[in-house]
């Protein structure tokens, strides 16, 4: 057993007790960010094998990487005492701001449109994390999927297209889904990751209209309570009877969620009804420090008794059952360095060891053949003899031998209407035809990618790149075309504006990569400065006046004048310790000798290109779990700069300095108490709008107003992690951590005669570009799923092109191929049951 370091402090009784599991690392104690961080840092410091694995390029996931993702995201999102936030109150502020934004005049508002990746080739190229799926009782083409940071999505065509149903929820995170088989308009979901540690739960919510509206049941909590909702099970004969396995007990309702009874105390990780039997229920307890066991009920879940006696401390278990033989219970038991498969063939009367498992995230027995069992995590394994022997069926990258299926399997379910098995993983959704032995990838249209950052090309309005969580670097090569760059976690990205074939991306801890042809044939060059590492997300950027020069922030600032081939330090012991890494870095576009770097509440400044540095502190306390999250430099005066701040310290959001950081004024007045993560200046605007990204949307202020204004409508309730401006198209682009990339017109354009933004009141469309080359791009604003017909006419009134099209609910960009048309002016009519939209466009080859 690996050593767990316990952090015991006086006065911690006010925090909720929590359990966090990063695989080999387990924390039990108060739900407090600093306590968890101290414990985990101590654990991984002594676990060099795990930590060193993180330094390998495109290395498979490990416990250390999972911890560092968690730490990076939450370090700027906790309260002043280290406790976790009240997301219900935050959602109420979001709803209020969205309502006000939609009510504002179109002359000062712009709707947000999703321009993120909508299709994938599958395998290594993923869309984002899914952790649950549920099926319609009579239509095999209708099902629902849940994303732990991305909400709930519905498909009507078997996974060809999806629509989001959860953007109005108080938390855009869904861990479990149940559908009433007698009335599929009744849907139950749990808010929060069903793994628990990443996103704790807000409870079970219910919809009675197919997911259009949601209301909490009486089984609810706040995020700060530290409660995980691991699994749900519905009675096969009475859909009002539901059991929920939670970290604080096993709960049961017999009236569809109106009231609940705790039927067993202690933590529970899993719960299953015996197939076809409403009286027999199995549940898996979660007693890591004691022994997790299988419990059994013979009265529909009212009472439970222990069925197993594994007596294995430091373990965790999952269970699986099968309609092919209802007497079988499969058990995945992991802990203390082992991964084992156990089985009961007599409904839990006894259990026996079957075999060792290679990976232990999922366990699933085929409902078609009880001898076929699936297990795995980064790869999927299959047994055809009841779990005795295992054969690898997939691989997380193309190894030339196995089918390529994305890594990190999270959930498995069977659709009895199609006899297909569905696998939810960190890349999206796949199904497996067990009879034919074929795989299909079904993630197109799921806008659930978690972006760390984005970069845009200024000479090419389409090309952009981004770094994502566990889906690597992404590059936008066409209006509806995306491809991958590096794998794993890709963080900061950059594009050489003097030659947009040259791009930069990163891996964890500041590993820098460069490609000279947009990661096509010249895949990458490792240009990391030798012998150093940085933060999980290490800042770096290109010199605005000389794109061959790169600056990177580790414990010191490094500079390369040859695109990363060689490096020199331009500071000396800047942060005071090799373990204290820089968080932010920014260079003036007016004078590249002016550089600002930041860590925690400190700003480091140089006005002579690094010859000398000054050290200044922003006027907020270090002990309030707030830190500088971005720097924005005034485009006409490099001595004026702004710093945004994360965390939930009231009134500590944005600061301004007019003297290169020597003194600061707090300009947070009017901003809600939510983390601020990003900022960007509109250098083209005469009023110098400063946009900031928060966890509930985007705000701006400019030279004509000292007040902050909420900008844009229809942006989902999700964290904004980065902001960039594409000046040729006058667009502000926002990266989100779970709902892809969005864009809106700049305020300077909305308020000018150049273009008036339309705030759609119903289904409507706008041209994204005009004139248009071979691919027409529509901005679609769709309030509900609808089918329509697109008709294109020439100026003589002749119908030259027509196409039927389904329009899923949402705000997104929609491509339409017009390469077969001759150059000229055309009219486009889009007719749906909701109305007709008429658009005029010019088709010309010069628009390419």
C-alpha positions in Angstrom: 0.0 0.0 0.0 1.2 3.5 -0.9 1.5 5.9 1.9 -1.3 8.4 2.4 -0.4 11.7 4.1 -3.2 13.0 6.3 -3.6 16.7 6.8 -5.1 17.5 10.2 -5.8 21.1 11.1 -7.7 22.7 13.9 -11.0 24.2 12.9 -11.7 22.0 9.9 -15.1 20.9 11.3 -16.9 23.5 9.2 -15.9 21.7 6.0 -17.9 18.7 4.5 -16.2 15.3 4.7 -15.2 14.0 1.2 -13.6 11.1 -0.5 -11.5 11.7 -3.6 -9.9 9.0 -5.7 -7.2 9.5 -8.2 -6.7 5.8 -8.7 -3.7 4.9 -6.5 -4.2 8.0 -4.4 -7.2 8.2 -2.1 -8.2 11.2 0.1 -10.7 11.1 2.9 -11.2 14.3 4.9 -12.7 17.7 4.8 -13.7 19.0 1.4 -11.1 21.7 1.2 -8.9 22.4 -1.8 -5.8 23.3 0.2 -6.0 20.2 2.3 -6.5 17.9 -0.7 -3.7 19.6 -2.6 -1.2 19.3 0.3 -2.1 15.6 0.7 -1.9 14.8 -3.0 1.3 16.7 -3.5 3.0 14.8 -0.7 1.7 11.5 -2.1 2.8 12.1 -5.6 6.2 13.5 -4.5 7.0 10.1 -3.1 5.5 8.3 -6.2 8.1 9.1 -8.8 6.9 6.4 -11.2 3.5 8.0 -11.5 5.0 11.5 -11.8 7.7 10.7 -14.3 5.2 9.1 -16.5 3.6 12.5 -17.0 6.7 13.7 -18.7 6.4 11.2 -21.6 4.9 12.7 -24.8 1.4 11.4 -25.4 1.7 9.0 -22.5 -1.3 7.1 -21.4 -3.3 8.7 -18.6 -2.2 8.0 -15.1 -3.2 9.0 -11.6 -0.8 12.0 -11.4 -2.2 13.5 -14.6 -5.7 13.1 -13.4 -4.8 14.9 -10.2 -3.0 17.8 -12.0 -6.1 18.4 -14.2 -8.2 18.6 -11.1 -5.8 20.9 -9.4 -5.5 23.3 -12.4 -9.2 23.7 -12.9 -10.2 24.1 -9.2 -7.3 26.2 -7.9 -9.0 29.4 -9.2 -12.5 28.2 -8.3 -12.7 27.8 -4.6 -13.9 30.1 -1.8 -11.6 32.2 0.4 -11.4 29.4 3.0 -10.6 26.7 0.5 -14.2 25.3 0.4 -15.9 24.7 -2.8 -18.5 27.1 -4.4 -22.2 27.4 -4.2 -23.1 26.6 -7.8 -26.8 27.0 -7.4 -26.4 30.6 -6.4 -24.0 31.1 -9.3 -26.5 29.6 -11.7 -29.2 32.0 -10.5 -26.8 34.9 -11.4 -26.2 33.4 -14.8 -29.9 33.1 -15.5 -30.5 36.7 -14.4 -27.7 38.0 -16.7 -28.9 35.9 -19.7 -32.4 37.2 -19.3 -31.2 40.8 -19.2 -28.9 40.2 -22.2 -31.7 38.8 -24.4 -33.9 41.7 -23.5 -31.3 44.4 -24.5 -31.4 46.2 -27.8 -29.7 44.5 -30.7 -27.6 47.6 -31.1 -25.6 46.7 -28.0 -25.8 42.9 -28.0 -24.7 40.0 -30.2 -25.8 36.4 -30.1 -23.1 33.7 -29.5 -22.7 31.0 -32.1 -20.8 27.7 -31.6 -18.0 27.3 -34.2 -16.4 24.3 -32.6 -15.6 21.0 -34.1 -18.8 19.1 -35.1 -17.4 16.0 -36.7 -14.6 13.5 -35.9 -12.9 10.6 -37.6 -13.0 8.8 -34.3 -10.4 6.9 -32.3 -7.6 9.2 -31.2 -9.5 12.1 -32.6 -12.2 12.6 -30.0 -15.0 15.2 -29.3 -15.0 15.1 -25.5 -16.0 13.1 -22.4 -19.2 11.1 -22.0 -20.1 9.1 -18.9 -23.7 8.0 -19.4 -26.3 6.9 -21.9 -30.0 5.9 -21.8 -32.3 4.6 -24.5 -35.8 5.3 -25.7 -38.1 2.3 -25.0 -39.5 1.9 -28.5 -37.3 3.8 -31.0 -33.7 2.5 -31.3 -32.7 5.8 -33.0 -33.5 7.9 -29.9 -31.2 8.0 -27.0 -29.6 10.5 -24.5 -26.0 10.9 -23.5 -24.5 12.7 -20.5 -21.2 14.7 -20.4 -19.6 15.4 -17.0 -18.7 18.9 -18.3 -21.1 19.4 -21.2 -24.6 18.5 -20.0 -27.2 16.2 -21.5 -27.7 15.6 -25.3 -30.4 13.9 -27.3 -30.2 12.2 -30.7 -33.2 11.4 -32.9 -31.2 9.6 -35.7 -29.1 7.1 -33.9 -26.2 9.4 -33.1 -25.8 11.2 -36.5 -26.8 14.5 -34.9 -27.4 15.7 -31.3 -29.1 18.5 -29.6 -28.2 19.9 -26.1 -30.9 19.7 -23.5 -29.0 20.8 -20.4 -27.9 24.4 -21.1 -30.6 25.7 -18.8 -29.6 23.4 -15.9 -27.9 25.0 -12.9 -24.8 23.0 -13.6 -23.7 21.9 -17.1 -22.6 18.4 -15.8 -24.6 15.2 -16.1 -23.4 11.9 -14.6 -26.3 9.5 -14.8 -29.5 9.2 -16.9 -32.7 7.2 -16.5 -35.7 7.2 -18.9 -39.2 6.0 -17.9 -40.0 3.1 -20.3 -43.7 3.8 -19.9 -43.4 7.5 -20.7 -40.1 8.5 -22.3 -40.9 12.2 -21.8 -40.0 11.5 -18.1 -36.2 11.6 -17.7 -34.1 11.6 -14.5 -30.5 12.8 -14.4 -28.0 13.5 -11.7 -25.9 16.7 -11.9 -22.2 16.2 -11.5 -19.7 13.7 -12.6 -20.7 10.1 -11.6 -17.0 9.6 -10.8 -17.5 12.1 -7.9 -14.1 13.7 -7.4 -14.1 16.0 -10.5 -17.5 17.5 -10.1 -19.6 16.8 -7.0 -23.3 16.5 -7.4 -26.2 18.9 -7.2 -28.7 16.1 -7.0 -31.3 14.3 -9.1 -33.3 16.5 -11.5 -36.4 15.4 -13.5 -38.0 16.4 -16.7 -41.6 15.6 -17.7 -41.5 17.1 -21.2 -38.6 15.2 -22.8 -35.8 17.4 -21.4 -37.1 20.8 -22.4 -37.5 21.8 -18.8 -35.9 20.5 -15.6 -36.8 20.6 -11.9 -35.0 19.2 -8.9 -36.4 16.3 -7.1 -36.2 16.2 -3.3 -32.8 14.4 -3.5 -30.6 17.4 -3.9 -27.4 18.9 -2.6 -25.0 21.7 -3.3 -21.6 21.3 -4.8 -20.0 22.4 -1.5 -21.6 19.5 0.3 -19.1 17.2 -1.4 -21.7 14.5 -2.3 -21.2 12.2 -5.3 -24.1 10.5 -7.1 -22.4 7.4 -8.5 -25.2 5.4 -10.1 -29.0 5.0 -10.5 -31.3 2.0 -11.1 -35.0 1.9 -12.0 -37.3 -1.0 -11.2 -38.1 -3.1 -14.3 -41.8 -3.2 -13.4 -42.4 0.2 -11.6 -40.6 3.2 -13.0 -41.5 5.2 -9.9 -39.2 3.0 -7.9 -35.6 4.3 -8.3 -32.5 3.6 -6.2 -29.5 6.0 -6.1 -26.0 5.0 -5.0 -24.4 8.0 -3.3 -21.3 8.7 -1.4 -23.4 9.3 1.8 -25.8 6.3 1.5 -28.1 4.2 -0.7 -31.4 6.0 -1.3 -34.8 4.8 -2.6 -37.9 6.5 -3.9 -41.3 4.8 -4.7 -43.0 7.9 -6.1 -40.7 9.2 -8.9 -38.5 11.3 -6.7 -41.1 13.2 -4.6 -39.7 11.6 -1.4 -36.7 9.5 -0.5 -35.6 7.0 2.1 -32.1 6.1 3.0 -32.2 2.3 2.8 -28.5 1.8 3.9 -26.0 4.1 5.4 -22.4 4.4 4.2 -21.0 5.1 0.8 -22.3 3.2 -2.3 -20.7 3.1 -5.7 -23.1 1.0 -7.8 -26.7 -0.4 -7.8 -28.4 -2.8 -10.2 -31.8 -4.6 -10.4 -31.6 -8.3 -11.1 -32.7 -8.5 -14.8 -36.4 -8.9 -15.1 -36.9 -9.0 -11.3 -38.3 -6.0 -9.4 -37.7 -7.6 -6.0 -33.9 -8.4 -6.2 -31.4 -5.6 -6.1 -27.6 -5.6 -5.8 -25.6 -2.7 -4.6 -21.8 -2.2 -4.2 -20.7 -0.4 -1.1 -17.7 2.0 -1.1 -15.7 1.3 2.0 -12.1 1.9 0.9 -10.6 1.9 4.4 -12.6 -1.2 5.4 -13.8 -3.5 2.6 -16.2 -2.7 -0.2 -18.7 -5.5 -0.6 -21.8 -6.5 -2.6 -25.1 -6.0 -0.8 -28.4 -7.7 -1.8 -32.1 -6.9 -1.3 -35.0 -9.3 -1.8 -37.8 -6.8 -1.3 -37.2 -4.3 -4.0 -34.5 -2.3 -2.3 -36.2 -1.7 1.0 -33.7 -3.7 3.0 -30.1 -4.8 2.2 -27.8 -7.4 3.7 -24.2 -8.1 2.8 -23.8 -10.8 0.2 -20.0 -10.9 -0.3 -17.2 -11.2 2.1 -14.1 -10.1 0.1 -12.5 -8.7 3.3 -10.0 -6.7 1.1 -9.1 -3.3 2.5 -8.2 -0.4 0.2 -10.5 -1.8 -2.5 -13.3 -0.4 -4.8 -15.8 -2.5 -6.7 -18.2 -2.3 -9.6 -20.9 -4.8 -10.5 -22.5 -6.0 -13.7 -25.5 -8.3 -14.4 -26.9 -9.8 -17.6 -30.3 -10.7 -19.0 -28.6 -13.7 -20.6 -28.4 -15.3 -17.1 -30.0 -13.3 -14.3 -28.3 -15.4 -11.7 -24.8 -14.1 -12.6 -23.3 -11.1 -10.8 -19.9 -10.0 -12.1 -17.7 -8.0 -9.8 -14.6 -5.9 -10.6 -12.6 -5.6 -7.5 -9.6 -3.3 -7.6 -7.3 -2.2 -4.8 -3.9 -2.5 -3.1 -2.2 -2.9 -6.5 -4.6 -5.7 -7.9 -7.3 -5.7 -10.5 -9.5 -8.8 -10.2 -12.7 -10.3 -11.6 -15.0 -12.2 -9.3 -18.4 -13.8 -10.2 -21.4 -15.2 -8.5 -23.5 -17.7 -10.4 -26.2 -18.0 -7.8 -27.6 -14.5 -7.3 -25.0 -13.6 -4.7 -25.2 -16.6 -2.5 -21.4 -17.1 -3.1 -18.6 -15.4 -5.1 -15.5 -16.9 -6.6 -12.3 -15.5 -8.1 -12.2 -15.8 -11.9 -9.1 -13.9 -13.2 -6.9 -10.9 -13.1 -7.8 -7.8 -15.1 -5.4 -5.7 -17.1 -7.4 -2.5 -16.7 -10.3 -1.7 -14.3 -12.5 1.2 -15.3 -15.4 -0.8 -16.7 -16.9 -4.3 -16.3 -19.8 -5.5 -18.4 -21.4 -8.9 -19.2 -23.1 -9.2 -22.6 -26.9 -9.5 -22.4 -26.7 -11.8 -25.5 -24.2 -14.3 -24.1 -23.3 -14.5 -20.4 -19.9 -16.0 -21.4 -18.9 -12.7 -23.1 -17.5 -10.1 -20.7 -15.8 -6.7 -21.3 -13.3 -4.8 -19.2 -10.8 -2.0 -19.8 -9.9 1.6 -19.5 -7.5 2.9 -22.1 -8.1 -0.3 -24.1 -11.2 -2.6 -24.2 -10.7 -6.3 -23.5 -13.1 -9.1 -24.2 -13.5 -12.6 -22.6 -15.5 -15.3 -24.4 -15.3 -17.8 -21.6 -16.9 -16.0 -18.7 -13.9 -13.9 -17.7 -11.2 -16.6 -17.5 -9.2 -15.4 -20.4 -9.0 -11.9 -22.0 -8.2 -10.7 -25.5 -7.5 -7.0 -26.4 -10.2 -5.8 -28.8 -9.3 -2.1 -29.2 -6.4 0.4 -28.8 -6.5 4.1 -28.0 -4.4 4.9 -31.0 -3.9 3.3 -34.4 -1.4 0.5 -33.7 -2.2 -1.3 -37.0 -3.6 -4.3 -35.1 -6.6 -3.4 -33.1 -9.7 -1.2 -33.8 -8.9 2.4 -32.8 -11.4 3.5 -30.1 -10.7 6.5 -27.9 -9.1 6.0 -24.5 -10.6 6.2 -21.0 -13.8 4.1 -21.0 -16.3 5.5 -18.6 -19.6 3.6 -19.0 -21.2 0.7 -20.9 -24.8 0.0 -21.8 -26.9 -2.3 -24.0 -29.8 -1.2 -26.3 -32.2 -4.1 -26.5 -33.9 -2.6 -29.5 -30.8 -2.8 -31.6 -28.7 -5.5 -29.8 -25.8 -3.0 -29.8 -23.4 -2.3 -26.9 -22.5 1.4 -26.3 -19.3 2.6 -24.8 -18.9 6.1 -23.4 -15.4 7.4 -23.1 -13.3 10.5 -23.1 -13.6 10.9 -26.9 -17.4 10.4 -27.1 -19.6 7.5 -28.0 -19.0 4.2 -29.8 -21.2 1.2 -30.4 -20.2 -2.4 -30.9 -22.1 -5.0 -32.9 -21.3 -8.2 -31.0 -22.6 -10.5 -33.7 -20.9 -8.8 -36.6 -17.8 -7.8 -34.6 -17.9 -4.2 -35.9 -17.5 -0.9 -34.2 -19.1 2.5 -35.1 -18.1 6.0 -33.8 -21.2 8.2 -33.0 -19.8 11.4 -31.6 -20.5 13.9 -34.5 -22.5 16.9 -33.3 -21.5 16.5 -29.6 -20.1 20.0 -28.7 -18.5 18.9 -25.4 -14.8 19.6 -25.9 -12.9 21.1 -22.9 -10.6 23.8 -24.2 -7.7 25.2 -22.3 -6.8 27.8 -24.9 -7.2 28.9 -28.5 -5.2 30.8 -31.1 -6.5 32.4 -34.3 -4.8 33.3 -37.6 -5.3 36.9 -38.6 -4.6 36.5 -42.3 -6.9 33.4 -42.5 -10.3 34.0 -41.0 -11.0 30.2 -40.7 -7.7 28.7 -39.4 -7.4 28.4 -35.7 -5.9 26.0 -33.2 -6.7 25.0 -29.6 -5.5 22.9 -26.8 -8.0 20.5 -25.1 -8.3 18.3 -22.0 -7.4 14.7 -23.0 -8.3 15.2 -26.7 -5.1 16.9 -27.6 -4.4 19.8 -29.9 -7.1 20.7 -32.5 -6.7 22.6 -35.7 -9.5 24.1 -37.8 -8.5 23.5 -41.4 -11.8 24.5 -43.1 -15.2 25.9 -42.2 -16.4 22.5 -41.1 -13.1 20.6 -41.0 -10.9 19.9 -37.9 -8.0 17.7 -37.3 -5.6 16.8 -34.5 -2.1 17.9 -33.6 -0.5 16.5 -30.5 -2.3 14.1 -28.2 -3.1 13.8 -24.5 -3.6 17.2 -22.9 -2.7 20.2 -25.1 -2.6 23.5 -23.3 -1.4 26.8 -24.7 -1.3 27.3 -28.5 0.1 29.9 -30.8 0.2 30.7 -34.6 3.0 32.5 -36.3 1.1 35.5 -37.9 3.9 36.1 -40.4 3.6 32.5 -41.7 0.5 30.7 -40.5 1.9 27.3 -41.5 4.0 27.6 -38.4 2.1 26.6 -35.2 3.0 25.9 -31.6 1.3 23.7 -29.1 2.1 22.1 -25.7 1.9 19.1 -23.5 1.8 19.0 -19.7 4.2 21.0 -17.5 5.5 23.2 -20.4 6.6 20.8 -23.0 6.7 23.0 -26.2 6.2 21.7 -29.8 6.5 23.5 -33.1 5.3 22.4 -36.6 6.3 24.1 -39.8 3.3 22.9 -41.8 0.3 23.1 -39.5 1.1 19.6 -38.2 0.6 17.8 -41.5 3.8 16.1 -42.6 6.3 18.0 -40.5 4.5 16.7 -37.4 6.4 18.4 -34.6 9.7 19.5 -33.1 10.2 19.4 -29.4 11.5 22.8 -28.6 11.3 22.7 -24.8 14.2 24.5 -23.1 16.5 21.8 -21.8 16.2 20.5 -18.2 13.2 22.5 -17.0 9.5 22.2 -16.5 6.7 24.6 -15.8 3.1 24.6 -14.6 0.5 22.2 -15.7 -0.5 25.0 -18.2 2.7 26.9 -18.9 2.4 30.3 -20.5 4.3 31.2 -23.7 3.7 33.6 -26.6 5.2 35.0 -29.8 6.7 38.4 -30.0 4.1 40.6 -31.7 6.7 42.5 -33.6 8.9 39.5 -34.5 7.1 36.2 -34.8 10.3 34.2 -34.8 10.9 35.2 -31.2 9.2 33.2 -28.5 8.9 33.9 -24.7 8.0 31.1 -22.2 7.4 31.4 -18.5 8.8 28.7 -16.2 10.3 29.8 -12.8 12.1 32.4 -15.1 11.3 33.9 -18.4 13.0 32.3 -21.3 13.5 33.8 -24.8 14.2 32.2 -28.2 15.0 34.2 -31.3 15.0 31.2 -33.7 11.5 29.7 -33.1 12.6 27.6 -30.2 15.8 26.0 -31.5 17.8 27.7 -28.8 16.9 29.5 -25.6 18.3 32.1 -23.1 17.0 33.1 -19.7 16.1 36.8 -19.6 15.5 36.8 -15.9 17.4 35.5 -12.9 15.6 33.7 -10.1 12.5 35.7 -10.9 10.0 33.9 -8.6 12.6 33.0 -6.0 12.3 29.2 -6.2 12.5 26.6 -8.9 9.3 25.1 -7.6 7.4 28.4 -8.0 6.3 28.5 -11.6 4.9 31.5 -13.5 1.2 31.4 -14.3 0.8 34.2 -16.9 2.9 36.1 -19.5 2.1 39.0 -21.7 4.0 41.3 -24.1 3.0 44.7 -25.3 1.9 44.9 -29.0 3.3 48.4 -29.1 6.7 47.8 -27.5 8.0 44.2 -27.2 10.5 45.3 -24.6 7.6 45.6 -22.2 6.9 42.2 -20.7 4.7 41.3 -17.8 4.7 38.0 -16.0 2.6 36.8 -13.0 2.4 34.3 -10.3 -0.3 34.3 -7.5 -0.8 38.0 -6.7 2.6 39.1 -8.0 3.4 41.0 -11.2 6.9 40.9 -12.6 7.7 43.7 -15.1 10.4 44.7 -17.5 10.5 47.6 -19.8 13.9 46.8 -21.4 13.4 43.3 -22.7 14.5 41.5 -19.6 17.6 43.4 -18.7 16.0 44.3 -15.4 12.8 43.3 -13.6 10.6 44.9 -11.0 8.4 43.0 -8.6 5.0 44.3 -7.6 2.1 42.8 -5.7 -1.6 43.3 -6.4 -3.6 44.5 -3.3 -5.3 41.3 -2.5 -4.4 38.7 0.1 -2.5 35.5 -0.8 -4.6 33.4 1.6 -7.9 33.8 -0.1 -7.3 31.3 -2.9 -7.3 33.9 -5.6 -4.6 34.4 -8.1 -3.9 36.3 -11.3 -5.4 34.5 -14.2 -4.7 36.8 -17.2 -3.0 40.1 -18.1 -4.2 42.6 -20.7 -2.0 45.5 -21.9 -3.5 48.7 -23.2 -2.9 48.8 -27.0 -1.8 52.4 -27.0 0.0 52.7 -23.7 2.0 49.7 -22.5 2.3 51.2 -19.0 -1.4 50.6 -18.6 -2.3 47.1 -17.8 -5.2 45.0 -16.4 -5.0 41.8 -14.3 -7.9 39.4 -13.8 -8.3 37.3 -10.7 -9.8 33.9 -10.1 -11.6 32.6 -7.0 -14.6 33.7 -5.0 -13.3 36.7 -3.0 -15.9 39.4 -3.1 -14.8 42.4 -5.1 -11.5 40.8 -6.1 -11.9 40.4 -9.9 -10.1 42.9 -12.1 -7.3 45.4 -11.3 -5.8 48.3 -13.3 -2.4 49.9 -13.2 -1.4 53.0 -15.1 2.3 52.9 -14.1 3.6 49.5 -15.2 2.3 47.7 -12.1 3.7 49.9 -9.4 0.3 50.7 -8.0 -3.2 49.2 -8.7 -6.8 50.3 -8.5 -9.6 47.8 -8.1 -12.1 48.1 -10.9 -14.2 45.0 -10.0 -17.3 47.0 -9.0 -20.4 45.7 -10.8 -19.0 42.2 -11.5 -20.6 39.2 -9.8 -18.6 37.1 -7.4 -17.4 34.5 -9.9 -13.9 33.5 -11.1 -12.5 35.6 -14.0 -10.2 33.5 -16.2 -9.3 35.4 -19.3 -9.2 38.8 -21.0 -8.5 40.5 -24.3 -8.4 44.0 -25.7 -10.1 44.9 -29.0 -7.2 46.9 -30.5 -9.4 47.8 -33.6 -12.0 49.7 -31.6 -11.7 53.4 -31.0 -13.2 52.8 -27.6 -10.7 50.0 -26.6 -13.2 47.5 -25.3 -11.7 45.1 -22.7 -13.5 41.8 -22.7 -13.2 39.4 -19.7 -14.2 35.7 -19.5 -15.8 34.4 -16.4 -17.5 31.1 -15.3 -20.9 32.6 -16.2 -20.1 34.4 -19.4 -18.4 37.5 -20.8 -18.3 41.1 -19.7 -16.8 44.3 -21.2 -16.0 47.9 -20.4 -14.4 50.6 -22.6 -13.1 54.1 -22.6 -16.7 55.6 -22.8 -18.0 53.7 -19.7 -16.5 52.7 -16.4 -19.2 50.1 -15.9 -19.0 46.4 -16.7 -21.7 45.1 -19.1 -22.6 41.5 -19.8 -22.1 40.7 -23.4 -24.0 38.5 -25.7 -26.8 36.0 -25.3 -27.3 32.2 -25.5 -23.8 31.3 -24.2 -24.1 28.1 -22.1 -23.5 28.2 -18.4 -19.9 27.1 -18.6 -16.4 28.3 -17.8 -14.7 30.7 -20.3 -11.1 29.7 -20.4 -9.7 31.9 -23.2 -10.6 34.9 -25.4 -9.2 35.8 -28.8 -10.2 38.3 -31.6 -10.2 37.5 -35.3 -10.0 41.0 -36.7 -10.7 40.3 -40.4 -14.1 39.0 -39.5 -14.6 41.3 -36.5 -15.3 38.3 -34.2 -14.7 37.7 -30.6 -14.0 34.0 -30.0 -14.3 32.3 -26.7 -13.0 28.9 -25.6 -15.0 27.0 -23.0 -14.2 24.1 -20.7 -16.9 21.7 -21.9 -18.9 23.4 -24.6 -16.4 24.0 -27.4 -15.6 27.3 -29.1 -18.1 30.2 -29.6 -18.0 33.5 -31.4 -19.9 36.7 -31.5 -19.6 40.1 -33.3 -17.4 42.6 -31.6 -19.2 45.4 -29.8 -17.4 47.9 -32.1 -19.1 46.3 -35.1 -22.5 45.8 -33.5 -22.7 49.5 -32.6 -21.4 50.6 -36.0 -23.1 50.8 -39.4 -21.0 47.9 -40.6 -23.3 45.2 -39.4 -26.3 45.0 -37.0 -26.4 41.9 -34.9 -29.7 40.2 -34.8 -30.9 38.7 -31.5 -33.1 35.8 -32.7 -36.6 35.4 -31.2 -37.2 32.2 -33.1 -35.5 29.8 -35.5 -33.4 31.9 -37.8 -30.2 32.0 -39.8 -27.5 34.4 -40.8 -24.6 34.3 -43.2 -21.3 33.8 -41.4 -19.3 35.1 -44.4 -20.3 37.0 -47.6 -18.9 36.9 -50.4 -18.7 33.1 -50.3 -16.3 30.5 -51.8 -17.1 26.9 -52.3 -18.6 26.4 -48.8 -21.4 28.6 -47.5 -21.5 28.9 -43.8 -24.8 29.7 -41.9 -25.1 30.8 -38.3 -28.1 28.9 -37.1 -30.2 29.9 -34.1 -32.6 27.0 -33.4 -34.9 27.0 -30.4 -36.1 23.4 -30.9 -35.3 20.5 -33.2 -36.9 21.1 -36.6 -36.7 19.9 -40.2 -36.5 22.3 -43.1 -35.7 22.7 -46.7 -33.0 24.9 -48.2 -33.6 26.3 -51.6 -31.2 28.4 -53.7 -32.3 30.6 -56.6 -30.3 32.5 -59.2 -31.2 36.1 -60.0 -33.6 35.0 -62.8 -35.7 33.1 -60.2 -34.5 29.6 -61.3 -34.2 27.0 -58.6 -30.6 25.8 -58.8 -30.2 23.8 -55.6 -32.5 22.3 -53.0 -31.8 20.1 -49.9 -33.8 18.8 -47.0 -32.0 19.2 -43.7 -32.6 18.5 -40.0 -31.7 21.4 -37.7 -30.9 20.3 -34.1 -31.6 22.7 -31.3 -28.8 25.2 -30.5 -26.7 28.0 -31.8 -24.0 26.7 -34.2 -22.4 27.1 -37.7 -23.8 25.0 -40.5 -21.9 24.3 -43.7 -23.5 24.1 -47.1 -21.5 23.1 -50.2 -22.1 25.4 -53.2 -19.0 24.5 -55.2 -21.2 23.2 -58.1 -22.8 26.7 -58.6 -21.5 29.2 -61.1 -20.1 32.4 -59.8 -22.7 35.1 -59.2 -25.4 36.4 -56.9 -28.0 34.1 -55.4 -31.0 34.1 -53.1 -31.4 31.4 -50.4 -34.7 30.5 -48.8 -34.7 28.3 -45.7 -38.2 27.1 -44.9 -39.2 25.4 -41.6 -42.5 24.9 -39.8 -41.4 27.9 -37.7 -41.1 30.3 -40.7 -39.0 31.3 -43.6 -35.6 33.0 -43.8 -34.4 34.8 -47.0 -30.7 35.5 -47.5 -28.8 37.0 -50.4 -25.2 36.0 -51.1 -22.4 36.4 -53.7 -20.5 33.3 -54.8 -17.0 33.9 -56.1 -13.7 32.0 -56.2 -11.9 35.0 -54.8 -13.6 34.4 -51.5 -11.5 31.3 -50.9 
